[in-house]
Amino acid sequence: MHPPSTLGIALLGSAVIAVTYGLARFVFGLFLPAIRSDLGLDATGAGIVGALPFISFIGAILIGPAVCRILDTRWAGGLAVGLAAAGLATIASAPGVLALGVGVAVCGISTGLSSPVMAQAVHRAVRPALRGRVNATHNAATSIGVALAMPAMVWWLDAWRSAYTAFAVVAVAVALAALFYLPGRPATGPTQGEGEGEGASAALPAVSRAQWRAVARLSALAAGMGLVSGIYWVFAPDLVVREGGLSTRHSSWMWLAVGLAGLTGSAAGDLIDRMGAGRTHALALALMACSLGLAAAAPGVLGVALVSAAAFGAAYMTLTGFYLVQGVRIMAERPALGPVMPLLATTVGQAVGSPLSGWMIDAAGYTAAFAGFAVFGLAVAVAARRVADG
């Protein structure tokens, strides 16, 4: 089979990320009001369940580079999306909180595997000059999966089980596409655009202290961003429905705004080149903090909620694209390893932020919780201004 083209990798990788990140991980918050009603979850319990995919992501992304080496990119990609299908199907059929938790945890595993897989696929099939742009495009494809949740919500209203069943069917189709079209292990010699053969993987250069320091600084900021974003992904629809009195259909428009605005994250690599790493990161994180503040200020005003959602989507996808591109650039000769630490740190922050935000909501209310997270986000933005370019 011929190696996939750059356009083919961009499109297929976008589909993989849209399923594993968008549908399997981040649309959970949109359906949370209906799930809470059906299964009897309080805010603290919902926050704990919402943290499970972030926790399982941590273990999966740590072993992701090894899975890529053992299975090769094609089979690892099929496994990642296949696990998304299994997790989505488990959520759809969950009779109670335990099964729901298992389903969202399996979805988190699929997400953690997909990032190293697609970073390796890009390294093999895309020439160096275009790798940053294609990686950022893949990352922004999370927005496609998030945006797809809106018509699903409108079509099925509160029938969240039907929506998750449909998501599982989509995941099966993408898993099959990954098995057929992602680049496999080359027999001999370098693959197209890679510049080194698979056989060279045994002699990969050691990661230098300077590289580890650069990635550690990047990861510290990523952890702060993850904590700030956790409350929005899990509780923003809950905020406008329970606190603001909007309908679940209105909350679905928020996720459409998140998804569409998040497509701007595909420009993360270009923004870094034009504005510098520190400025790009600080401005995007400040925008995220503002989105939380807007949501807290007027949860019952649909227009404000949509502006908040669009700002959050643009900020989040730009930031995660930033971590992906910068991580790969710092460890250019270890592309499956480069994004692991910053994306891992993001998820650690989200795993802490989700139950923390649930506890704060139960203790002080939605407005105070969102406002508190927004203030912390501004503080991290100030610290981020001096991030190293790597």
Secondary structure by P-SEA (a helix, b strand, c coil): cccccaaaaaaaaaaaaaacccccccccccaaaaaaaaacccaaaaaaaaaaaaaaaaaaaaaaaaaaaaccaaaaaaaaaaaaaaaaaaaaacccaaaaaaaaaaaaaaaaaaaaaaaaaaacccccccaaaaaaaaaaaaaaaaaaaaaaaaacccaaaaaaaaaaaaaaaaaaaaacccccccccccccccccccccccccccccaaaaaaaaaaaaaaaaaaaaaccccccaaaaaaccccccaaaaaaaaaaaaaaaccccaaaaaaacccaaaaaaaaaaaaaaaaaaaaaccccaaaaaaaaaaaaaaaaaaaaaaaaaaaaaacccccccaaaaaaaaaaaaaaaaaaaaaaaacccaaaaaaaaaaaaaaaaaaacccccc
